[in-house]
């Protein structure tokens, strides 16, 4: 299953979907263009499905004893890894960082990275990828309060 199979609701100013339980993420597969047709279960990219225009987001599940089969860098994008459940290790430029629920790691484009789950439970994490150096103001400065109060339908 891929992100294009998501049931997405689109409005004038939003896109939304329900991806299911994180424990069931292995129903989604990513096929890397250089992976010779090999699928990577447990990885769901959201850019195309939600029409994201300034970032890529993936929702991920790495099973017990699994690891990324390669190291990689990026040419222009930094990544933020947010760990939600489980335990594992992250390898950046030869430095090993233990990760668990609540760990967050930012990697510059040039950072050589890989990760593994050497525990007995699934490792769940979100990756947000955006152009390095592209955030021009803080989100506090960019946010604008609206005069109208929220009105929730009954």
C-alpha positions as CSV (number, residue, x, y, z in Angstrom):
1,X,0.0,0.0,0.0
2,X,1.3,3.5,-0.7
3,X,0.3,7.0,0.3
4,X,-1.6,7.4,-3.0
5,X,-4.1,4.8,-1.7
6,X,-5.0,6.9,1.3
7,X,-8.5,8.3,1.5
8,X,-7.7,12.0,1.6
9,X,-10.2,14.8,2.2
10,X,-9.2,18.0,0.5
11,X,-10.6,21.5,1.2
12,X,-9.7,24.9,0.0
13,X,-7.1,25.3,2.7
14,X,-6.4,21.8,4.0
15,X,-5.8,18.1,3.2
16,X,-6.4,15.3,5.8
17,X,-6.5,11.6,6.1
18,X,-6.4,8.8,8.7
19,X,-3.5,6.4,8.2
20,X,-4.5,3.9,10.8
21,X,-2.8,2.6,13.9
22,X,1.0,3.0,14.1
23,X,1.2,-0.7,14.9
24,X,-0.2,-1.4,11.4
25,X,2.2,0.8,9.4
26,X,3.8,-2.3,7.8
27,X,0.8,-2.3,5.5
28,X,2.5,0.6,3.7
29,X,5.6,0.1,1.6
30,X,8.2,2.4,0.1
31,X,9.9,1.5,-3.1
32,X,13.2,3.4,-3.5
33,X,14.0,4.2,-7.1
34,X,17.5,2.8,-6.7
35,X,16.2,-0.2,-4.6
36,X,15.9,-2.6,-7.6
37,X,12.2,-3.1,-6.9
38,X,12.7,-4.0,-3.2
39,X,10.0,-2.7,-0.9
40,X,10.5,-1.3,2.5
41,X,7.5,-2.0,4.7
42,X,6.5,0.4,7.5
43,X,7.3,3.7,5.7
44,X,4.6,6.1,4.6
45,X,5.5,9.4,2.8
46,X,2.8,12.1,3.0
47,X,4.0,14.8,0.5
48,X,2.0,13.7,-2.5
49,X,-1.1,12.4,-0.7
50,X,-1.6,15.6,1.3
51,X,-0.2,18.0,-1.3
52,X,2.6,19.3,1.0
53,X,4.4,22.2,-0.6
54,X,7.3,22.9,1.7
55,X,8.2,19.7,3.5
56,X,8.2,16.0,3.2
57,X,6.9,13.9,6.2
58,X,7.1,10.2,6.7
59,X,5.5,8.0,9.3
60,X,7.7,5.0,10.1
61,X,7.8,1.7,11.9
62,X,11.0,-0.4,12.2
63,X,10.5,-3.9,13.5
64,X,12.6,-5.6,16.2
65,X,16.1,-6.3,15.0
66,X,15.7,-4.3,11.8
67,X,18.0,-1.6,10.5
68,X,18.2,0.8,7.6
69,X,20.0,-1.2,4.9
70,X,22.1,1.8,3.9
71,X,23.5,5.1,5.1
72,X,22.5,8.3,3.3
73,X,22.9,12.0,3.1
74,X,20.9,14.7,1.4
75,X,21.9,17.4,-1.0
76,X,19.6,20.2,0.3
77,X,17.2,19.0,3.0
78,X,17.7,18.8,6.7
79,X,15.7,16.1,8.6
80,X,14.1,16.0,12.0
81,X,13.5,12.6,13.5
82,X,10.9,12.4,16.3
83,X,10.8,9.1,18.1
84,X,7.4,8.0,19.5
85,X,7.8,4.5,20.8
86,X,10.4,1.9,21.2
87,X,14.2,1.9,21.6
88,X,17.0,2.0,19.0
89,X,20.2,3.7,17.9
90,X,20.9,6.4,15.5
91,X,24.3,6.7,13.7
92,X,25.4,10.1,12.5
93,X,28.9,10.8,11.1
94,X,30.2,7.9,13.2
95,X,28.5,9.0,16.5
96,X,26.0,6.5,18.0
97,X,23.0,8.1,19.7
98,X,20.6,6.0,21.8
99,X,16.9,6.9,20.9
100,X,13.6,6.2,22.6
101,X,10.2,7.7,23.0
102,X,10.7,11.4,23.2
103,X,14.1,11.6,21.4
104,X,14.4,14.2,18.7
105,X,17.4,14.4,16.3
106,X,18.0,17.1,13.6
107,X,20.5,16.1,10.9
108,X,22.1,18.6,8.5
109,X,21.9,17.6,4.8
110,X,25.6,16.5,4.8
111,X,25.3,14.3,7.8
112,X,25.8,10.6,7.0
113,X,23.0,8.8,8.8
114,X,21.5,5.4,9.5
115,X,19.5,3.8,12.4
116,X,18.6,0.5,13.8
117,X,16.2,-1.1,16.2
118,X,18.1,-3.6,18.4
119,X,15.2,-4.0,20.8
120,X,12.3,-6.5,21.0
121,X,9.6,-4.0,20.2
122,X,8.7,-1.9,17.2
123,X,10.4,1.5,16.8
124,X,8.0,4.2,15.7
125,X,9.1,7.6,14.5
126,X,8.2,10.6,12.3
127,X,10.7,12.2,9.9
128,X,10.1,15.8,8.7
129,X,12.3,16.9,5.9
130,X,12.6,20.5,4.7
131,X,15.0,22.7,2.7
132,X,17.9,23.6,5.0
133,X,18.0,27.4,5.8
134,X,14.6,28.1,4.3
135,X,12.7,29.1,7.5
136,X,12.9,32.9,7.4
137,X,10.9,33.8,10.5
138,X,9.9,32.0,13.7
139,X,6.5,30.4,13.7
140,X,5.5,32.9,16.5
141,X,6.2,35.8,14.1
142,X,4.5,34.1,11.2
143,X,1.3,33.3,13.1
144,X,-1.6,35.7,12.9
145,X,-4.4,35.7,15.5
146,X,-7.9,35.8,13.9
147,X,-10.6,38.0,15.4
148,X,-13.3,35.3,15.3
149,X,-13.5,32.8,18.1
150,X,-13.7,29.1,17.1
151,X,-17.3,27.9,16.6
152,X,-17.6,24.1,17.0
153,X,-20.6,22.5,15.5
154,X,-22.7,20.3,17.9
